[in-house]
Amino acid sequence: MQIIRSLRRLLRTIKVKFFIEVEKYKKADERILSEWFESLYQLLSAEEKKGNVSYKAWYQKPGELELTETPIPTESGQASKPLYKVKILSLPEIVKEHRKYRPQMSEITLAEPIFPENIPEIQSWQLDLIIFDAMNNKVWNDAAFSRYRYSQPKTYIKHEIRYREGRELTAYEVKIIKSIFDSAIKKMNISARSARDGERGLAIGL
């Protein structure tokens, strides 16, 4: 019996390792990406309404591709208008497997959006995902999480998550990043509930 139990444990270990190896190279599931993007986008919108989002702007030097956070004076001496607006949501620090992580997500949009007369064939939304450590150093390459809505020849939506250097994240990498963001969001929600309960307790005491 002991030999049989040992063999079963060995088989389970092999199956787990095999699953992890497959996940390392498999493409992330579209359904998972869709649900995750939707939840992140809704969270950013909700936290912005609560005043928990910070902002910055990017300016572009005339005739150059370089972007800067410093306003660029025009010929008239006035500050130029920003080219991009950035919304930033910093999530609380969490600990996973004895390491500290501080995830952050942001959305970059044109400061003055261009509205075409007709709905374009492709619409896109993008969230940038960054993970820092306790010393504010990046511990994971920046990832661009995008949603594309195609209207031709028929309407459908596609999601994509890529590293800045261009490669798509695998299902295994998505699982790791998602677990860090999920844990930080859970911690943020617990803190928010505790704060609300504390305020209600004070109100009752008064």
C-alpha positions as CSV (number, residue, x, y, z in Angstrom):
1,M,0.0,0.0,0.0
2,Q,2.9,2.4,0.9
3,I,4.3,1.8,-2.6
4,I,1.0,2.5,-4.3
5,R,0.6,5.8,-2.3
6,S,4.1,6.8,-3.2
7,L,3.4,6.1,-6.9
8,R,0.2,8.2,-6.7
9,R,2.0,11.1,-5.2
10,L,4.7,10.8,-7.8
11,L,2.1,10.8,-10.6
12,R,0.3,13.9,-9.1
13,T,3.7,15.7,-9.0
14,I,4.4,14.8,-12.6
15,K,1.0,16.0,-13.7
16,V,1.4,19.3,-11.9
17,K,4.8,19.9,-13.4
18,F,3.6,18.9,-16.8
19,F,0.6,21.4,-16.5
20,I,3.0,24.2,-15.5
21,E,5.3,23.5,-18.5
22,V,2.3,23.5,-20.9
23,E,1.1,26.8,-19.3
24,K,4.5,28.4,-19.9
25,Y,4.1,28.2,-23.6
26,K,0.3,28.2,-24.1
27,K,-1.5,31.3,-25.3
28,A,-3.7,33.0,-22.6
29,D,-7.4,32.1,-22.9
30,E,-9.5,34.9,-24.5
31,R,-12.4,34.5,-22.0
32,I,-10.0,35.0,-19.0
33,L,-8.4,38.0,-20.7
34,S,-11.9,39.5,-21.5
35,E,-13.1,39.1,-17.9
36,W,-9.9,40.4,-16.4
37,F,-9.7,43.5,-18.7
38,E,-13.3,44.4,-17.9
39,S,-12.8,44.1,-14.2
40,L,-9.6,46.2,-14.3
41,Y,-11.2,48.9,-16.5
42,Q,-14.3,49.1,-14.2
43,L,-12.0,49.4,-11.2
44,L,-10.0,52.2,-12.7
45,S,-13.2,54.1,-13.5
46,A,-14.7,53.5,-10.0
47,E,-11.5,54.6,-8.2
48,E,-11.3,57.7,-10.4
49,K,-14.7,58.7,-9.2
50,K,-13.6,58.3,-5.6
51,G,-10.6,60.5,-6.2
52,N,-8.0,57.7,-5.8
53,V,-6.4,58.1,-9.2
54,S,-3.4,60.3,-9.9
55,Y,-2.8,62.1,-13.2
56,K,0.1,63.2,-15.3
57,A,0.5,64.6,-18.9
58,W,2.9,63.9,-21.7
59,Y,4.1,66.6,-24.0
60,Q,5.9,66.2,-27.4
61,K,8.7,68.4,-28.7
62,P,7.9,69.9,-32.1
63,G,9.4,67.7,-34.9
64,E,10.5,65.0,-32.4
65,L,9.2,61.7,-31.2
66,E,10.5,62.2,-27.7
67,L,7.9,62.7,-25.0
68,T,8.4,64.7,-21.8
69,E,6.4,65.5,-18.6
70,T,7.6,69.1,-18.8
71,P,5.4,71.6,-20.6
72,I,7.1,72.9,-23.7
73,P,6.9,76.7,-24.4
74,T,5.4,77.7,-27.7
75,E,6.7,80.6,-29.9
76,S,4.3,82.9,-28.0
77,G,5.9,81.9,-24.7
78,Q,2.8,80.0,-23.5
79,A,2.9,76.4,-22.4
80,S,2.0,73.9,-25.1
81,K,-1.0,71.6,-24.7
82,P,-0.3,68.0,-23.6
83,L,-0.5,65.3,-26.2
84,Y,-1.4,62.5,-23.8
85,K,-3.2,62.2,-20.5
86,V,-2.4,59.5,-18.1
87,K,-4.6,58.0,-15.3
88,I,-2.6,56.1,-12.7
89,L,-4.0,53.7,-10.0
90,S,-1.5,52.5,-7.5
91,L,-2.6,49.4,-5.6
92,P,-1.5,48.5,-2.1
93,E,1.7,46.5,-1.3
94,I,1.2,42.8,-0.9
95,V,3.4,39.8,0.0
96,K,3.4,36.7,-2.2
97,E,5.9,33.9,-1.6
98,H,8.0,36.0,0.7
99,R,8.3,38.9,-1.8
100,K,6.7,42.3,-1.7
101,Y,4.9,43.6,-4.7
102,R,3.3,47.0,-5.5
103,P,1.2,46.7,-8.7
104,Q,0.1,49.7,-10.6
105,M,-2.0,50.2,-13.7
106,S,-2.5,53.2,-15.9
107,E,-4.4,54.3,-19.0
108,I,-2.9,56.6,-21.6
109,T,-5.3,58.5,-23.9
110,L,-5.0,61.4,-26.3
111,A,-5.5,64.7,-24.5
112,E,-7.8,65.9,-27.2
113,P,-9.5,62.8,-28.7
114,I,-10.4,62.8,-32.4
115,F,-14.0,61.8,-33.0
116,P,-14.6,60.5,-36.5
117,E,-18.0,61.0,-38.2
118,N,-18.5,57.3,-38.3
119,I,-17.5,54.5,-35.9
120,P,-14.0,53.4,-37.0
121,E,-13.4,49.8,-38.1
122,I,-11.1,49.3,-35.1
123,Q,-11.5,50.8,-31.7
124,S,-8.9,50.1,-29.0
125,W,-8.5,50.6,-25.2
126,Q,-5.2,49.9,-23.4
127,L,-4.1,49.5,-19.8
128,D,-0.4,49.5,-18.8
129,L,0.4,47.0,-16.0
130,I,3.5,47.6,-13.9
131,I,4.8,45.8,-10.8
132,F,7.3,47.3,-8.4
133,D,9.0,45.9,-5.3
134,A,9.2,47.6,-1.9
135,M,12.2,49.7,-3.1
136,N,10.2,51.0,-6.1
137,N,12.2,48.9,-8.6
138,K,10.4,47.2,-11.4
139,V,10.3,43.5,-10.9
140,W,8.4,42.6,-14.1
141,N,8.6,43.9,-17.6
142,D,5.9,46.5,-18.4
143,A,2.9,44.8,-20.0
144,A,0.3,46.5,-22.3
145,F,-3.1,45.0,-21.9
146,S,-5.3,45.9,-24.9
147,R,-8.9,45.4,-26.0
148,Y,-9.8,45.7,-29.7
149,R,-13.3,46.1,-31.1
150,Y,-13.6,45.4,-34.8
151,S,-16.7,46.5,-36.6
152,Q,-15.9,45.1,-40.1
153,P,-16.8,42.7,-41.6
154,K,-18.7,41.8,-38.4
155,T,-18.5,43.1,-34.8
156,Y,-16.2,41.2,-32.5
157,I,-13.8,41.9,-29.6
158,K,-10.3,40.6,-29.1
159,H,-7.9,41.0,-26.2
160,E,-4.2,40.9,-26.2
161,I,-1.5,41.3,-23.5
162,R,2.1,41.9,-24.5
163,Y,5.4,42.9,-23.1
164,R,6.7,46.3,-24.2
165,E,9.3,44.5,-26.3
166,G,6.5,42.9,-28.3
167,R,6.1,39.3,-27.2
168,E,2.7,38.1,-26.0
169,L,2.5,36.9,-22.4
170,T,1.9,33.2,-22.0
171,A,-1.0,31.7,-20.0
172,Y,1.4,31.0,-17.2
173,E,2.8,34.6,-17.1
174,V,-0.8,36.0,-17.2
175,K,-1.7,33.8,-14.2
176,I,1.3,35.1,-12.2
177,I,0.6,38.8,-12.9
178,K,-3.2,38.4,-12.4
179,S,-2.6,36.7,-9.0
180,I,-0.5,39.7,-7.9
181,F,-3.1,42.3,-9.1
182,D,-6.0,40.2,-7.7
183,S,-4.4,40.0,-4.2
184,A,-3.7,43.8,-4.2
185,I,-7.2,44.6,-5.3
186,K,-8.6,42.3,-2.6
187,K,-6.5,44.0,0.1
188,M,-7.6,47.4,-1.2
189,N,-11.3,46.4,-1.0
190,I,-10.9,45.0,2.6
191,S,-9.2,48.3,3.7
192,A,-12.0,50.3,2.1
193,R,-14.7,48.2,3.9
194,S,-12.9,48.5,7.2
195,A,-12.7,52.3,6.8
196,R,-16.5,52.4,6.0
197,D,-17.3,50.3,9.0
198,G,-15.1,52.5,11.2
199,E,-17.0,55.6,9.9
200,R,-20.3,54.0,10.6
201,G,-19.2,53.1,14.1
202,L,-18.2,56.6,14.8
203,A,-21.5,57.9,13.5
204,I,-23.4,55.5,15.8
205,G,-21.3,56.6,18.7
206,L,-22.1,60.2,18.1
